[in-house]
Amino acid sequence: MWAIGATSLLTDVSSEMVTSVLPLYVVLHLQMTPLAFGALDGLYQGVAAAVRMTSGVVADRFRHHKAVALVGYALSAVAKGAYIAAGAAWPAFLAVVTADRLGKGIRTAPRDALIAASARPGGTATAFGVHRAMDAAGATIGPLTAFGVLMLAPGRFDQVFVVSCAMAVVGVAALWLFVDAPGGLARAGAAIAARPWARTFEALTAPRFRAVLLAAGAVSIASVTDGLLYLVLQRQFAFDPARITLLFVGTPLCYFLLAGPFGVLADRIGTARLFVAGHLSLLAVYLLLWAGVTAGAGVAACLLLLGAYYAATDGILAAMAATALPADVRATGLGLLATCTTAGRGLAAVAFGAAWTYGSTRGALAAFAVLLIVGIGVSAWQLGATRPVSPRAEGTP
């Protein structure tokens, strides 16, 4: 688990360096509309969704979870280097974004299956919490690194991409050299190889997993991506646009501090309540932005609430799904879940960007707040409709 976490930390340093400069690069440097950035953000999410389930199926079917994850990490590393060549040419830029997100989509499900298989009995949420904390640490370091590069070399986005590529390569090396697939995954793969597709479908549509899938889908279509929310903050608070990269530090820093404790808490009180509560934090962000943020305290509150939202939902959702799935189809199920949620967020990014461009910021925020309230209700209903289990049973792989 720790070696996987180290790989994710290094990769997130790389990824968040790019992610944190995209709003500045696309909207403020290239003068594109919020709709254009929303479409790019939707592509950023949607491309990963297109391959996540497929990578999970391949990993489960051929018992090569580490190898499939390695392909995904390597593809993203190559893409980081290709950003340098793409420059401001939109067709090339979009192609590189697509390759980068394909890599993320390929690696996520087999990586999460490796984490679940390495967790101790009753500690699945804790294992995911620790992993997501290390992931968030990388997401904190990445924007700070990008900000430092741009402060030393203003406007030199190519230098950001060079450093990002170097970190991604180190992350690939860490996975290759230090991560071993637990033996249980090999046995699970042998089991699924002998089963017909009908049995796999039956496992993936089991009541507990189906409830998790529906709950996650209901809230994902109302989850506006960070980049768009940070653009709203920048417009309202009117700070130096170059400092927008620092917003990408505050959220993962709060996420880093809360992910581990929230994982332990979830193993004790159950994951469903924490998952629903996390989306109430996102709703609070929408309401704060709808009211208008004109002071530093408001910015800090938004970042803290966003960090709490991710800490209470990201790893917690993966833990809920992992414990609801048989080991032999775990990567497949996690891939299906990731496809559902990332596709939902991609649609949300495009819809929010369009509502902002053709309407108003407050109107877009109000619409998504209402949509999120409905999603939270559906999520609470679905997760409460399954047979209650004790926290220890819930956390057992």
Residue pairs with C-beta under 8 A, 6 or more apart in sequence:
1 115
1 118
1 119
1 127
1 130
1 131
3 174
3 175
3 178
3 179
3 180
4 111
4 114
4 115
4 118
4 131
4 175
4 179
5 130
5 131
5 133
5 134
5 135
6 134
6 174
6 178
7 73
7 171
7 172
7 174
7 175
7 178
7 179
8 111
8 131
8 134
8 135
8 138
8 171
9 134
9 135
9 137
9 138
9 141
9 171
10 138
10 167
10 168
10 170
10 171
10 174
11 73
11 76
11 138
11 167
11 168
11 171
12 135
12 136
12 137
12 138
12 139
12 142
13 138
13 139
13 141
13 142
13 145
13 164
13 167
13 171
14 76
14 77
14 80
14 142
14 164
14 165
14 167
14 168
14 171
15 76
15 100
15 104
15 139
15 142
15 164
15 168
16 138
16 139
16 141
16 142
16 143
16 146
16 248
16 252
17 142
17 143
17 145
17 146
17 149
17 160
17 161
17 163
17 164
17 167
18 80
18 83
18 100
18 146
18 160
18 161
18 164
19 44
19 142
19 143
19 227
19 248
20 142
20 143
20 146
20 147
20 244
20 245
20 248
21 146
21 150
21 157
21 160
21 245
22 37
22 40
22 41
22 44
22 227
23 37
23 227
23 230
23 231
23 234
23 244
24 241
24 242
24 244
24 245
25 157
26 32
26 36
26 37
26 40
27 33
27 34
27 36
27 37
27 231
28 241
28 244
29 155
29 157
30 88
33 353
33 357
34 228
34 231
34 353
34 356
34 357
35 350
35 353
35 354
35 356
35 357
35 358
36 353
37 227
37 228
37 231
37 353
38 228
38 349
38 350
38 351
38 352
38 353
38 354
38 356
38 357
39 349
39 350
39 353
40 94
40 97
41 225
41 227
41 228
41 346
41 349
41 350
41 353
42 346
42 347
42 349
42 350
42 353
43 94
43 97
43 98
43 101
43 346
44 97
44 101
44 225
44 346
44 349
45 101
45 225
45 342
45 343
45 345
45 346
45 349
46 101
46 342
46 343
46 346
46 347
47 97
47 98
47 101
47 102
47 105
48 101
48 102
48 104
48 105
48 108
48 338
48 342
49 105
49 338
49 339
49 340
49 341
49 342
49 343
49 346
50 102
50 105
50 339
51 102
51 105
51 106
52 105
52 106
52 108
52 109
52 335
52 336
52 338
52 339
52 342
53 109
53 332
53 335
53 336
53 338
53 339
54 335
55 68
55 72
55 105
55 106
55 107
55 108
55 109
55 110
55 331
55 335
56 109
56 110
56 113
56 331
56 332
56 333
56 334
56 335
56 336
57 331
57 332
57 335
58 64
58 68
59 65
59 68
59 69
59 109
59 110
59 113
59 331
59 332
60 113
60 188
60 189
60 192
60 328
60 329
60 330
60 331
60 332
61 189
61 192
61 193
62 189
63 185
63 186
63 188
63 189
63 190
63 193
64 189
65 110
65 111
65 113
65 114
65 181
65 185
65 331
66 110
66 114
66 175
66 179
66 180
66 181
68 106
68 107
68 110
69 106
69 107
69 110
69 111
69 114
69 175
70 107
70 172
70 175
70 176
71 103
71 106
71 107
72 102
72 103
72 104
72 105
72 106
72 107
72 108
72 110
72 111
73 103
73 107
73 168
73 171
73 172
73 175
74 103
74 172
75 99
75 100
75 102
75 103
75 106
76 99
76 100
76 103
76 104
76 107
76 168
77 103
77 165
77 168
77 169
77 171
77 172
78 99
78 103
79 96
79 97
79 99
79 100
79 103
80 100
80 161
80 164
80 165
80 168
81 161
81 165
82 96
82 99
83 93
83 96
83 100
83 158
83 161
83 164
83 165
84 158
84 161
84 162
84 165
85 92
86 92
86 93
86 95
86 96
87 93
87 158
105 338
105 342
108 334
108 335
108 338
109 331
109 332
109 334
109 335
109 338
110 331
112 128
112 318
112 322
112 331
112 334
113 185
113 322
113 330
113 331
113 334
114 179
114 181
114 182
114 185
115 127
115 128
115 131
115 318
115 322
116 124
116 127
116 128
116 318
116 319
116 322
116 323
116 330
116 334
116 397
117 181
117 182
117 184
117 185
117 327
117 330
117 397
118 127
118 182
119 126
119 127
119 128
119 395
119 397
120 127
121 395
121 396
121 397
122 267
122 391
122 392
122 395
122 396
123 267
123 395
124 267
124 319
124 322
124 323
124 395
124 396
124 397
125 263
125 264
125 266
125 267
125 271
125 315
125 316
125 319
125 394
125 395
126 260
126 263
126 264
126 266
126 267
126 395
127 263
127 319
128 263
128 315
128 316
128 318
128 319
128 322
129 259
129 260
129 261
129 262
129 263
129 264
129 266
129 311
129 315
129 316
129 319
130 259
130 260
130 263
131 315
132 255
132 259
132 263
132 310
132 311
132 314
132 315
133 255
133 256
133 259
133 260
133 263
135 259
136 252
136 253
136 255
136 256
136 259
136 307
136 310
136 311
137 252
137 256
138 252
139 248
139 251
139 252
139 255
139 256
140 249
140 252
140 253
140 256
142 164
142 167
142 248
143 245
143 246
143 247
143 248
143 249
143 252
144 246
144 249
145 163
146 160
146 163
146 164
146 245
147 243
147 245
147 246
147 249
149 156
149 159
149 160
149 163
150 156
150 157
150 160
150 242
150 245
153 159
154 242
184 327
185 327
187 327
188 326
188 327
188 328
188 330
189 328
191 328
192 200
192 328
192 329
195 328
200 329
200 332
203 209
203 325
203 326
203 328
203 329
203 333
204 325
204 329
204 332
204 333
204 336
206 324
206 325
207 386
207 387
208 324
208 386
208 387
209 321
209 324
209 325
209 333
211 324
211 382
211 383
211 385
211 386
212 317
212 320
212 321
212 324
212 337
212 382
212 383
213 321
213 336
213 337
213 340
214 378
214 382
215 275
215 378
215 379
215 380
215 382
215 383
216 317
216 337
216 340
216 341
216 379
217 340
217 341
217 344
218 374
218 375
218 378
218 379
218 382
219 279
219 344
219 372
219 375
219 376
219 378
219 379
220 340
220 341
220 342
220 343
220 344
220 345
220 348
220 375
221 344
221 345
221 347
221 348
221 371
221 375
222 348
222 368
222 371
222 372
222 374
222 375
223 282
223 344
223 345
223 348
223 372
224 286
224 348
224 349
224 352
224 368
225 345
225 348
225 349
226 247
226 248
226 251
226 306
228 349
228 352
228 353
228 356
229 285
229 289
229 302
229 306
230 244
230 247
230 248
231 244
232 289
232 356
232 361
232 365
233 247
233 289
233 293
233 299
233 302
234 241
234 244
234 247
235 361
236 289
236 292
236 293
236 294
236 361
237 293
237 294
237 295
237 296
237 298
237 299
247 299
247 303
250 299
250 300
250 303
250 304
250 307
251 303
251 306
251 307
251 310
252 307
252 310
253 303
253 307
254 303
254 304
254 306
254 307
254 308
254 311
255 306
255 307
255 310
255 311
255 314
256 307
257 307
258 307
258 308
258 311
258 312
259 310
259 311
259 314
259 315
262 274
262 311
262 312
262 315
262 316
263 315
263 316
263 319
265 274
266 274
266 316
266 319
266 391
266 395
267 391
267 392
267 394
267 395
268 391
269 391
270 389
270 391
270 394
271 316
271 319
271 320
271 394
272 320
272 380
272 383
272 384
274 312
274 316
275 312
275 313
275 316
275 317
275 320
275 379
275 383
276 376
276 379
276 380
276 383
277 312
278 308
278 309
278 310
278 311
278 312
278 313
278 316
279 309
279 313
279 372
279 375
279 376
279 379
280 376
281 305
281 306
281 308
281 309
281 312
282 305
282 306
282 309
282 372
283 369
283 372
283 373
283 376
284 305
285 302
285 305
285 306
285 309
286 365
286 368
286 369
286 372
287 369
288 298
288 301
288 302
288 305
289 302
289 361
289 365
290 362
290 365
290 366
290 369
293 299
293 302
317 337
317 341
318 334
318 337
319 395
320 383
320 394
321 333
321 334
321 337
322 330
322 334
322 397
323 394
323 395
323 396
323 397
324 333
325 333
325 334
327 397
348 368
352 364
352 368
355 363
355 364
355 367
355 368
356 364
